[in-house]
Amino acid sequence: MADFFLIQTDPGYAGEVARAVASLRGVINVSVTSGPYDVVAEVTGAAEQQERIRAEVRRARGLSRLCVCRGSDRQPASI
């Protein structure tokens, strides 16, 4: 199961933070968004990698706030 990182950035840093997060091992997908969070990242749910990934994300230049949401039940989408 994957976790989700909801990230707020300082003004003008969303792209830079998204690129930094996307470069980390264990990150599945990253999107720059609008609304209360500037960047949303899907991250491996492997517990042994979570602390390392969070620490690396917190060092990203322009990061304002990080909220981690644990994924628990993935449902397949039909298109």
LINDARA-V187478 format. One record per residue. N is the residue number from 1. RES is the residue in one letter. SS is DSSP state (alpha for helix, beta for strand, coil for the rest). PHI is phi in degrees with one decimal (* if undefined). Layout:
N&RES&SS&PHI + N&RES&SS&PHI
This chain:
1&M&coil&* + 2&A&beta&-96.2 + 3&D&beta&-107.3 + 4&F&beta&-124.0 + 5&F&beta&-103.3 + 6&L&beta&-103.4 + 7&I&beta&-121.9 + 8&Q&beta&-103.4 + 9&T&beta&-120.4 + 10&D&coil&-67.2 + 11&P&coil&-52.8 + 12&G&coil&86.0 + 13&Y&coil&-108.3 + 14&A&alpha&-56.6 + 15&G&alpha&-63.7 + 16&E&alpha&-64.7 + 17&V&alpha&-65.7 + 18&A&alpha&-60.0 + 19&R&alpha&-64.9 + 20&A&alpha&-63.5 + 21&V&alpha&-67.9 + 22&A&alpha&-62.8 + 23&S&coil&-80.8 + 24&L&coil&-82.7 + 25&R&coil&-65.9 + 26&G&coil&101.6 + 27&V&beta&-90.0 + 28&I&beta&-89.0 + 29&N&beta&-155.9 + 30&V&beta&-136.5 + 31&S&beta&-133.9 + 32&V&beta&-85.1 + 33&T&coil&-127.7 + 34&S&coil&-115.1 + 35&G&coil&106.6 + 36&P&coil&-68.5 + 37&Y&coil&-116.6 + 38&D&coil&-88.0 + 39&V&beta&-138.6 + 40&V&beta&-123.3 + 41&A&beta&-124.0 + 42&E&beta&-97.3 + 43&V&beta&-127.7 + 44&T&beta&-51.1 + 45&G&coil&-87.5 + 46&A&coil&-62.1 + 47&A&alpha&-56.8 + 48&E&alpha&-67.7 + 49&Q&alpha&-99.5 + 50&Q&alpha&-60.1 + 51&E&alpha&-62.5 + 52&R&alpha&-62.3 + 53&I&alpha&-64.2 + 54&R&alpha&-60.1 + 55&A&alpha&-62.7 + 56&E&alpha&-68.8 + 57&V&alpha&-64.4 + 58&R&alpha&-63.4 + 59&R&coil&-86.7 + 60&A&coil&-63.5 + 61&R&coil&-65.5 + 62&G&coil&95.3 + 63&L&beta&-70.5 + 64&S&beta&-105.5 + 65&R&beta&-155.2 + 66&L&beta&-125.3 + 67&C&beta&-120.2 + 68&V&beta&-106.1 + 69&C&beta&-111.7 + 70&R&coil&-78.6 + 71&G&coil&-81.8 + 72&S&coil&-130.8 + 73&D&coil&-149.9 + 74&R&coil&-88.7 + 75&Q&coil&-111.1 + 76&P&coil&-68.1 + 77&A&coil&-95.6 + 78&S&coil&-110.5 + 79&I&coil&-107.5
